[in-house]
Structure formats: C-alpha cells, structure tokens
C-alpha cells in the first residue's frame, strides 16, 4: 500500500466506505460503475450495461492495483486514501495471468505460487495460490491446459458456490451491505 494512502488513513480515520462503484471483471479489468450501471444489475451478471465504464487511465489503474486488498473476511477493496472502495467481482478476487514456464502473476502484477487447481460447473479454471483463489484469464487457458497435460497441475472438479465458501470471498459487498440494513 502506498505510504501516502497510509498517512491519509491515519489523518482521516472515519471516512465512510464506498460500495458499488468499482468492479473487477473476469479478465482483470477495472470498471467504474455509475448510478445507471448499478441500477442495470449486479456486476457479477456480466451484463454490459451493469458493468459500467472500463477504466483506461494507466496511472489510475496502477494506483488501484497497488492499493487493492482482500481482507480476512473475503471482502475486496481499493484503499483510496482514507476511504475503502469495496469492489464488485464478476468472478474471483484475483485474475491470474500465466507465463510459458507456468509461473503465475495476478492482474495487479504480483507473482504468486501455485497450490491447487479447480474447474467449476461451467468449465472455468481456477487456481489457488499463496495469495488466494483466482480465475485463469481466458487468454491463458491454453497455457494452463499444457500444465495440466504435463501433470504439473492436478485439477479437482467443484462448483462456484463451493469455491466461494472454501476460499471465503464475497462477490458483492454492496449487496451484502444492503441486506444488513
């Protein structure tokens, strides 16, 4: 986390949290969700109008990536100075990119270590790593197949709900927060 962000958190400790305004899609792209996008539906649905506007500004994306956190309760957020901006997930907290040597890094650029692999009811491939659970980026599935065929990775069949419970992550902090009101 950026030092400037840590200092802002100390200076303004009681800034209210933000829900529903930022989304991470299944390809590791960030989306700003205005009120119209939020009214259009859940981010996880993948509906184009519900996603919002894809962020394009490289420095803003880098800032979000550096200050992106998954807490112990499974909530993902971006620490924007003193404010926590909770993230709506289309899939998982992490999106994995693979290299030809089967090394793995997150959508935020963090290198991680493989622990286990899973496929869900729709055939999507997930990897558990030292950082947590993530979905393999669709462009890298062919590399993952090579790792599986080479017996580097053994895959376990499961389903999405089991993964969310086992790896304890929340796709929609906004929906959860609203249900508690």
N, C-alpha and C positions, 0 to 999 in steps of 0.2 A: 504494500500500500504506500502511496506517495506520502512523503513527510508533510507536505502542505495539507493534505487531507487529514492526517493525524492531528496536526495542530488545530485545524478548524473544528474537529470533533471535540477537542478539549475546550476551545474557546466558546463554542455554542453547543452544549450537550443536550439541549431539549428541543431540537428541531424536529418537527413531525415527519414521520416516514411517508414515503410516496408509493402508491400502489397503482398498478395497471398501465403505467405509461411507458414501460420499456419491455421489449420482448426479444428472446433469443430463439431463432428458428433452427430447424434440423440440419442446417448447413453452416451453423456458426455465425450467422449474420444478425446484426442488431437492428431492431425496428423501434421507432418512436411511434407510440400509439396515442393519437389524439382522442378527444371525446367521441368523435364519429366512429373511429376504429373500435373503441371499447364497446360502443353500443351495437356494433355489427356482429359481435360474438366473441367467444373465447379464442385466445391466441392459439391454443393447442389444436383447435379445429383445423387450422391451416387455411381457412377461408381467406382469400386475397384481401377483401375489404376489412377483415378483422385484424390483419397483420399490422397495418399502418404504413409508415414510410420508412424504407430502408435507409439507415444512416450511411452517408457517403464520405463524411469528413474524416480523413485518416488520423488526424491528431485527436479528435474526439473519440474515435474508436480505440486508439491506443490508450487513452486515458481511462476509458471504461474497462478495457482489458486488464490494465494494471491494478485497478481497484475493484475488481469483480471477486466476490466472496461467496462461498457456500458454507453456511453455518452448521452447527451440530444438530439443529432441528430440521435440516433439509431445505431451508429457505435460501434462495439465491438472491443476491442483491449487489448493486453497484454503490459503493460509498462515494457519494458526490459531495465532497467537503463534509459538512456536518450532517448531511441528510442521507438516509438509506433509501435508495430507489430499488424496490423489490422488482424482480424480473419474472415475467411470464415466460414459461418454457413451452415450446412446441413439442419437445421430446425430453431431453435429459439436461442436467446441469452442465455437462461437458460434451463437446463435439470433437471427436478425435480425427486427426489427420495422420496418415501413415506414410512412412518413407519406404523405399525399396528394400531396405535392410530390416524391415518390420519394427523399427523404432517408432515411437508414438509421441505426438505432441497435441496439446489442446488447441482449441480455437483461439485461445489467448496467448499461445506461444510457449506454454510450459511443457517441458519434456517430462514424460511420465514412464512408469514401468508396468508392463503387462502383469496381471494377476489371473484373470479368467475371462472367458468369452461366453456369450449367450445369444440365442436367437429367440425372437418373440413370435406370436401367432401370425404376424404379417411377414415374417422372414427378415426383419431388420436385425442387424448385427450390433451388439453392444459389447463393450469391453469394460471390465473392472480393472482399475489401476490403483496405484498408491495414492492418487488424488481423489478417486471416487469412480462412479459409473458414468459412462458416456456412450453416445451413439457414434458409430463409424460413419464418417462423411460419405455421402453417396458416391463421390468421385474416387474414393479409395477402397471401395468394396472389392475390386479385383485384386488389390494387394493383399487384403485380408483373406481372400479365397486361397491365394498362394500360400499364406502362412498356415492355413487350416490343412491344405493338401500336403504340405511339407511336415505336418504333425507338430508344428511349433505351438499351435493353439488347439485345444480341445474345446468343442462347443457344447453347451448344455441348452436344451430346449426349455423355454419358460414362457411366461406371458407378461405383458406390460404392467399389470397391476401387481404381480408378484415382485417384479423388479423395483417398483416404486416403494413397496413395503420393505423389501430386503435391504435396499440401499438408501432408504429413508430420504426421499426428496419430494418436494412439493412443486407441482407444475404451475399452479395458480395461487400465489399468495393473496392476490386480490380477492378471488372467490372465497378463499378460506377466511380472510379478514372480514368480508361482508357477512358471511354466515355466522360469525361470532358476535355481530352487533345486535 
